[in-house]
Amino acid sequence: MKKNILLIIVFFIAQVVFSNPNYKDGNGTIIASFEEDGVKTTIRKCLINNIKIGDLLEENNRTIYKEYTFKNSIGKLKDNDSINVLEVITIEYFNKPKDRWGNLPGQLWFKIQLENSVGYICTSSDSLGEYTDPYYENRYEILEEIQTSKKWTVRKISQRISVWERLNVRDKPGLDGKKVFLLHNFEEGTRSPQENFDIVAITEETETIDGLTDHWLKIEYDDGKFGWIFGGYVSVERGGPKYYIPENIVISDLSWY
């Protein structure tokens, strides 16, 4: 009996340790997560101060509610209101059909502070439009730390970037990393065509090279081969923030970015 109890305790600890993504108690840390009748609710820490409300926030997303339900409205946001975001709440409906891309319907709520009042706004919903989640698939969780001449905190990210220049790929972030490949390995002075790559990780820290300050990005530069490039020389073909970092997404969704 004692052995069985010990195994249950070990299993429970393992579930807690390995099921929660690693955000080191910073933004993205899961405060609570529960599921009932096919509806999963996840509450994450997300502290972002002094966000100025702008025209990117739709009129029907500006109502402030007492809780994260569409009941008991207590106010409405206006342009230029300055708010603090406190938490991100996602609600996923496993009991409803997925969309044509295989995504579950759901809602995204923010717990906010406006002056001395605290409430909730819903910025996307299966009933209000496309449901989005700044922490989709645990975006920006800490994957590892790499020590070179400085410490690099490596975080998870997933997006496409474009490269137009000859650019060294290194085995580690930073100029200390060994060169393992050269993108656009054409004759010097020849204009290179655009190439697109998937980013799978990004350093939390930035570095300044040739007057450009940016992150280091881990890309798949060849089939199954990964390395690091400096983000100062890459671009994205869209508006909004350059990188899909959760804080950038939240600010962009609520204001003029």
C-alpha positions as CSV (number, residue, x, y, z in Angstrom):
1,M,0.0,0.0,0.0
2,K,2.8,2.4,1.0
3,K,4.6,1.6,-2.3
4,N,1.4,2.4,-4.3
5,I,0.9,5.7,-2.5
6,L,4.6,6.6,-3.2
7,L,4.1,5.9,-6.9
8,I,1.0,8.1,-7.0
9,I,2.9,11.0,-5.3
10,V,5.8,10.6,-7.7
11,F,3.5,10.5,-10.7
12,F,1.6,13.6,-9.5
13,I,4.9,15.6,-9.0
14,A,6.1,14.5,-12.5
15,Q,2.8,15.7,-14.0
16,V,3.2,19.1,-12.3
17,V,6.9,19.5,-13.2
18,F,6.7,18.3,-16.8
19,S,3.2,19.4,-17.9
20,N,3.7,23.1,-17.2
21,P,5.8,25.1,-19.6
22,N,8.8,26.9,-18.2
23,Y,8.4,30.7,-17.9
24,K,10.3,31.1,-14.6
25,D,7.3,32.8,-12.9
26,G,7.4,35.5,-15.5
27,N,4.8,36.4,-18.2
28,G,3.2,33.3,-19.6
29,T,3.3,31.4,-16.3
30,I,0.1,29.3,-15.9
31,I,-1.7,30.5,-12.8
32,A,-4.6,28.1,-13.1
33,S,-5.9,25.6,-15.7
34,F,-9.1,23.6,-15.5
35,E,-11.5,21.7,-17.7
36,E,-15.2,21.1,-17.3
37,D,-17.7,19.7,-19.7
38,G,-15.3,20.0,-22.7
39,V,-14.4,23.6,-21.9
40,K,-10.8,24.3,-20.9
41,T,-9.9,27.5,-19.2
42,T,-6.2,28.6,-18.8
43,I,-5.2,31.7,-16.9
44,R,-1.7,33.1,-17.4
45,K,0.4,35.8,-15.8
46,C,0.9,38.7,-18.3
47,L,1.9,42.0,-16.7
48,I,2.2,44.8,-19.3
49,N,1.8,48.4,-18.1
50,N,0.7,51.6,-19.8
51,I,-0.9,50.3,-23.0
52,K,-2.7,53.1,-24.7
53,I,-6.0,51.9,-26.3
54,G,-6.0,52.6,-30.1
55,D,-8.1,52.0,-33.2
56,L,-6.8,48.4,-33.6
57,L,-9.2,47.4,-30.8
58,E,-12.6,46.9,-32.3
59,E,-15.6,48.7,-30.8
60,N,-17.3,45.5,-29.8
61,N,-14.2,44.3,-27.9
62,R,-14.1,47.4,-25.6
63,T,-16.8,46.5,-23.1
64,I,-15.4,45.8,-19.6
65,Y,-17.0,43.0,-17.6
66,K,-16.8,42.1,-13.9
67,E,-15.7,38.6,-14.7
68,Y,-14.5,36.8,-17.9
69,T,-18.1,36.2,-19.1
70,F,-20.4,38.4,-21.2
71,K,-22.4,39.4,-18.1
72,N,-22.2,42.4,-15.7
73,S,-20.6,45.0,-17.8
74,I,-19.0,47.8,-15.7
75,G,-17.6,50.2,-18.3
76,K,-16.2,50.7,-21.8
77,L,-12.7,51.5,-23.1
78,K,-12.1,54.7,-25.2
79,D,-9.3,55.7,-27.5
80,N,-6.2,56.9,-25.5
81,D,-7.3,55.2,-22.3
82,S,-4.1,53.9,-20.6
83,I,-4.5,50.4,-19.1
84,N,-2.4,47.7,-17.4
85,V,-2.8,44.1,-18.5
86,L,-2.6,41.7,-15.6
87,E,-3.6,38.3,-17.0
88,V,-4.5,36.5,-20.2
89,I,-7.4,34.0,-20.1
90,T,-8.0,31.5,-22.9
91,I,-11.2,29.5,-23.1
92,E,-11.1,26.5,-25.5
93,Y,-14.2,24.6,-26.6
94,F,-13.3,20.9,-27.0
95,N,-17.1,20.2,-27.2
96,K,-17.5,22.2,-30.5
97,P,-16.3,21.5,-34.1
98,K,-12.9,22.7,-35.2
99,D,-12.6,25.3,-38.0
100,R,-11.4,24.4,-41.5
101,W,-7.8,24.8,-40.3
102,G,-8.2,22.4,-37.4
103,N,-8.3,25.0,-34.7
104,L,-10.6,24.9,-31.7
105,P,-13.1,27.7,-31.2
106,G,-12.6,29.7,-28.1
107,Q,-12.3,33.1,-26.4
108,L,-9.4,35.4,-25.4
109,W,-9.8,37.6,-22.4
110,F,-7.6,40.1,-20.7
111,K,-7.8,41.0,-17.0
112,I,-7.0,44.8,-17.1
113,Q,-6.7,47.7,-14.7
114,L,-8.1,51.1,-15.8
115,E,-7.2,53.7,-13.2
116,N,-8.4,52.2,-9.9
117,S,-10.8,49.6,-11.5
118,V,-10.1,46.0,-12.4
119,G,-12.2,44.1,-15.0
120,Y,-12.1,41.9,-18.1
121,I,-12.3,42.5,-21.8
122,C,-12.7,39.9,-24.6
123,T,-10.7,40.7,-27.6
124,S,-11.4,37.6,-29.7
125,S,-14.1,35.0,-29.6
126,D,-15.7,32.3,-31.7
127,S,-18.8,34.5,-31.7
128,L,-17.0,37.8,-32.3
129,G,-14.4,36.8,-34.9
130,E,-11.2,34.9,-35.2
131,Y,-10.0,33.5,-31.9
132,T,-6.3,34.2,-31.2
133,D,-3.9,33.4,-28.4
134,P,-0.6,35.2,-27.7
135,Y,0.7,32.1,-25.9
136,Y,-0.4,29.6,-28.6
137,E,1.4,26.3,-28.1
138,N,3.3,27.9,-25.2
139,R,4.9,30.5,-27.4
140,Y,8.0,32.2,-25.8
141,E,8.5,29.5,-23.1
142,I,12.1,29.1,-22.0
143,L,13.7,26.1,-23.8
144,E,17.3,26.3,-22.6
145,E,20.1,28.6,-21.6
146,I,23.3,28.7,-23.6
147,Q,26.6,30.0,-22.1
148,T,29.2,31.6,-24.4
149,S,30.9,34.8,-23.5
150,K,27.5,35.8,-22.2
151,K,24.4,33.9,-21.1
152,W,21.6,33.5,-23.7
153,T,18.1,32.6,-22.7
154,V,16.5,30.7,-25.6
155,R,12.7,31.0,-26.0
156,K,10.2,29.2,-28.2
157,I,8.8,31.0,-31.2
158,S,7.3,30.0,-34.5
159,Q,7.1,32.3,-37.6
160,R,8.6,32.9,-41.0
161,I,11.3,35.5,-41.8
162,S,12.9,36.6,-45.1
163,V,16.6,36.9,-45.8
164,W,18.1,38.9,-48.7
165,E,21.7,39.0,-47.8
166,R,24.7,36.8,-47.4
167,L,24.4,35.8,-43.7
168,N,26.5,33.4,-41.6
169,V,24.7,30.6,-39.7
170,R,26.3,29.7,-36.4
171,D,26.1,26.8,-34.1
172,K,25.3,29.1,-31.1
173,P,23.9,32.5,-30.7
174,G,26.4,35.4,-30.7
175,L,29.6,36.1,-32.6
176,D,31.3,33.4,-30.5
177,G,29.3,30.8,-32.3
178,K,31.1,28.7,-34.9
179,K,30.1,29.4,-38.5
180,V,28.4,26.3,-40.0
181,F,26.7,27.6,-43.1
182,L,26.4,30.7,-45.3
183,L,23.0,31.8,-46.6
184,H,23.1,33.2,-50.1
185,N,26.5,31.8,-50.9
186,F,26.7,33.7,-54.2
187,E,29.5,35.8,-55.7
188,E,30.2,38.9,-53.6
189,G,28.3,41.9,-55.0
190,T,25.7,39.8,-56.8
191,R,22.1,40.6,-55.6
192,S,20.7,37.6,-53.9
193,P,17.1,36.4,-54.3
194,Q,14.8,36.3,-51.3
195,E,14.8,33.2,-49.1
196,N,12.3,32.4,-46.4
197,F,13.1,30.4,-43.2
198,D,11.2,29.2,-40.2
199,I,12.3,30.5,-36.8
200,V,12.0,27.9,-34.1
201,A,13.7,29.8,-31.2
202,I,14.8,33.3,-30.3
203,T,17.1,34.7,-27.7
204,E,15.5,36.8,-25.0
205,E,18.7,39.0,-25.0
206,T,19.6,41.3,-27.9
207,E,23.0,42.3,-29.3
208,T,24.2,45.3,-31.3
209,I,26.1,44.5,-34.5
210,D,27.0,47.1,-37.1
211,G,24.7,49.6,-35.3
212,L,21.7,47.2,-35.4
213,T,20.2,45.9,-32.2
214,D,18.3,42.7,-32.5
215,H,17.8,39.1,-31.2
216,W,19.5,35.9,-32.4
217,L,17.2,33.5,-34.2
218,K,17.4,29.8,-34.5
219,I,16.3,28.7,-38.0
220,E,16.1,25.5,-40.1
221,Y,18.6,26.4,-42.8
222,D,18.5,23.0,-44.5
223,D,16.4,19.9,-44.2
224,G,16.8,18.9,-40.5
225,K,19.7,21.2,-39.9
226,F,19.4,24.1,-37.5
227,G,21.6,27.1,-36.7
228,W,21.6,30.7,-35.4
229,I,21.5,34.0,-37.4
230,F,21.4,37.6,-36.3
231,G,18.0,39.1,-36.6
232,G,19.2,42.6,-37.5
233,Y,19.5,41.4,-41.2
234,V,16.2,39.7,-41.6
235,S,12.7,41.1,-42.4
236,V,9.1,40.1,-42.3
237,E,6.5,40.6,-45.1
238,R,3.6,41.9,-43.0
239,G,2.6,44.7,-40.7
240,G,2.7,44.7,-36.9
241,P,5.5,43.6,-34.7
242,K,8.6,42.0,-36.2
243,Y,8.5,39.0,-33.9
244,Y,5.5,37.1,-32.6
245,I,6.5,37.6,-29.0
246,P,3.4,37.5,-26.7
247,E,3.9,41.0,-25.3
248,N,4.2,42.4,-28.8
249,I,1.0,40.7,-29.9
250,V,-0.9,42.0,-26.9
251,I,0.2,45.6,-27.4
252,S,-0.5,45.4,-31.1
253,D,-4.0,44.0,-30.6
254,L,-4.9,46.8,-28.1
255,S,-3.3,49.9,-29.5
256,W,-1.4,51.6,-32.3
257,Y,1.8,49.6,-32.5
